[in-house]
Amino acid sequence: MPSSVSSSPVIIRCQGLLFDMDGILISSLGSVERSWTKWANMRGLDPVHVLSVIHGRRAIESAAELRPDLDAEQELKLLEEIEVADGDGIEVLPGVKELLAKLPANRWTVVTSATEKLARSRLAGQGLPVPERIITADSVPQGKPHPMPYIEGAKLLGFAPETCVVFEDSASGVKAGEAAGCTVIGTTFSHDPADLKAADYLVTDLTGLQVAISDAGLELGFQPLSF
């Protein structure tokens, strides 16, 4: 587990950046948990158990696991409606606006387990730039921790996965980025650092990340937490 003490500064040279959404760019934990609690109560499930299994994965996969007797596509639509309607308490996380403002549009995108409608609604609702093309639950047949979302995210930008950096806050997301061959920076915003041990580096959030842009690509500079 990393301590609060920072290790030596790190510089990563890369081509593209792939950002998870919830827990990296925005915090919508309250909305997510209220929405899933509502769904759990509608479907006769224990909300505590439901909340223990949903994070960092596609809603359709969680719904299929929790209520395999129901039509997962229909449950997904219901969950999407509930979540889109609940925008209370969503906020942009530290360092996000400053970092995104420095990045060329062709050098980054979002790779999220949320649906396209929900992702665009949450990002735009917080005044963040929304890439023209993003990877969502609708984009891939297999979600995190499968590497496909990040492989497709790199492909969308036109880069090899091993030349991209992933920002993740969940164990399943970190595993997905690592399996895709990307360099993974985990944030300790919402999960125990012990769950993120597959990450290459850990930071508290995106505050203080420096980026230099050249014809050769991107150069990220930051102070990681010590393991």
N, C-alpha and C positions, 0 to 999 in steps of 0.2 A: 504494500500500500504506500503511495507517495506521501511524503510529509508536507508540511506547509513551507518547507525550505525549498527555494528554487535551485536548480542545478545550473550548469553553465549555459550561456545563450546558444541558441541553435539557429542555423540558417539552412533552409531547404530550397533547393532549386527545382522547379516543377513547371508544368505547362498549364494545368487547369485545377480549379478548386471545386469540390463537390460537397455541398452543405446539406446535412439533415435539416429539417425545419424545426420541429418541436424540441425544445431544450438546447438548441443551437442558435437559431435566429430569433425565435420568439418563445415565450412561455405561455402555453395554453393549458397547463396542467389542471387548473380548476375547472375549465370548460370540459376537458376530456373526461375527468373523473365524474363530474356531475352528469354528463351525457350518458356515460356507460352505467352509472348507478341507476339512472332513469330506465335505461334499456333492461338492466338486470331485474329491476322490480317488475317491469312489464312482462318479463319472460320467466318469472318465478325462480330466479337465481340469487345466490348469495353475492351481494355487491362486493364484499371484501375479497372473495375468491376471484370474481371477475376482474377487479382492479389489479390483482396480483399477476395476471397473465396477459394483459392487453398491450403493455407498453413496448414500443420498438418493433411492432409488427403490423401487418395489414389488418384492418378491421374485419375483412371478409374471412380471413383465416381464424381470427379469434372467435367470431360468431359461429363458424362451422365447428370449431372444437367445443365451444360451450353449449351449443344447442344443435347437435348434428341432425336432429329430427326435423329441423326447419330449413326452408329455402335460404341459403346463405346470401344469394343475390338480393332477395327481398329484405333480409335483415340489414344488409349493407345500405340499401336505400333508406331504410328507416333511421339507421344510425347517422347517416350523412345529414338527413333532415334535422335531426335533433342537434347535432354538433354545429351545423351552419347557423342555426337559430340561437345558439348560446355563445355570444361573443364577449361575455362579461369577464373582466379581469385579464384579458390577453395583453401582453406587453412585449415590447422589443427588448432583447437581452443586451447587456453591456458590450460595447465595442462593435456591435453589428453595423449600425449605420455608418460609422466611420470607415470600417473596412470595406463594405460594399461600395461606398462612394468612390473608392480608389480603383476599383477593379473594372477593366474593360468588359463589356457585355459578353464577348465571345470567350472569356476565360473562366466563367463560373456558371453553375446552375444549382438547382435544388433537387435532392433525391430524398423523397419522403414516402412514408407508409400511408399518408393521408390520401384521400381521393383528389382528383384534379380540381373539382369544384371546391372542396373544403380548403385545399392548400392555397388556391388563388384568392379565395375569400379572406383567409386569415392574413396572408401577406399583404394584400392590397389594403385591408382594413387597418393595418398598422403603418401604412405609408411607406412600406418597403418596395424597392424595385422588384418586379416580377419578371423573371426571364421569359422570353417568348416560348421556349420549350423547356419543360421540366420532366423529371421522372417521378411518377406517382404510382399509387396502387393500381391505377387503371392501365399503366404502361407496360407492366410485366406480369407474366403468369406466376412467377415465384417471388415472394418478398423476402426481406431480411429475416434471418441471417444468411439466406442464400446470396451468393455474390452477384447475381444477375442485375439487381438495381444499380449497383455501382459500375458494373461492366457497361451497362447501357448508358449510364450517365457520362462516362468517359467517351463512349462512342458518339454520343450526342454532340459533345464538344469537338470531336475529331481528334482525340488524343488516345494514346495507349493508357490503360489503367495504371501501369507502373509509373507513369509520368504525372499522375494526379494525386492530390492530397484530399483526403476525406476528413470532414469534421463531424464527429458523432458524440452522443451523450449516453447511448444505451449499449448494453452488452451485445444484443443481437446486431445492432448497427455496426459496432466495432468489428465483430466477426465477419460481417458482410464485406466491409471495406478491406479487411486483411485478406480474406479469401479471394477477393477480386485482384489483389496484387498492388493495391494502392498504399501509400503512406497514410497512416491513420493518426489523427490528433483527437484524443478524447477530452471532453470537458467534464468537470466534476459538478456541474450545476444540479443535476437531478438524480444521479446514481452514485452508489458507493464506489469509490475508486478501485476497490478490490474486484468489482465486476468488470472493470475496463482494462484488465491486465494484458489483453491482447493488443492494446493500442501501442503505437510506437512512441508516442509522447502524450503527456497529460498537461492541460492548462485549466485554470479555474473557469475562464470564459474567453471571449475574443478580444477583451481589453488588452491594448498594448501590442497587438500583432502589427508588425510593420511589413509593408509590401513594396517591392521595387519592380518596375515593369520595363522590359526591354524587348528587342526583337527576338532574343533567345528564349523569352518566356517570363516566368515570375520568380521572384526571390522572396521567400517569407523569412522574417526574423522574429523570434520570440524567446521568452524565458520559460522553459518547461518546469513543471513540478518535479521534485525528486521522487523516485520510486523507493 
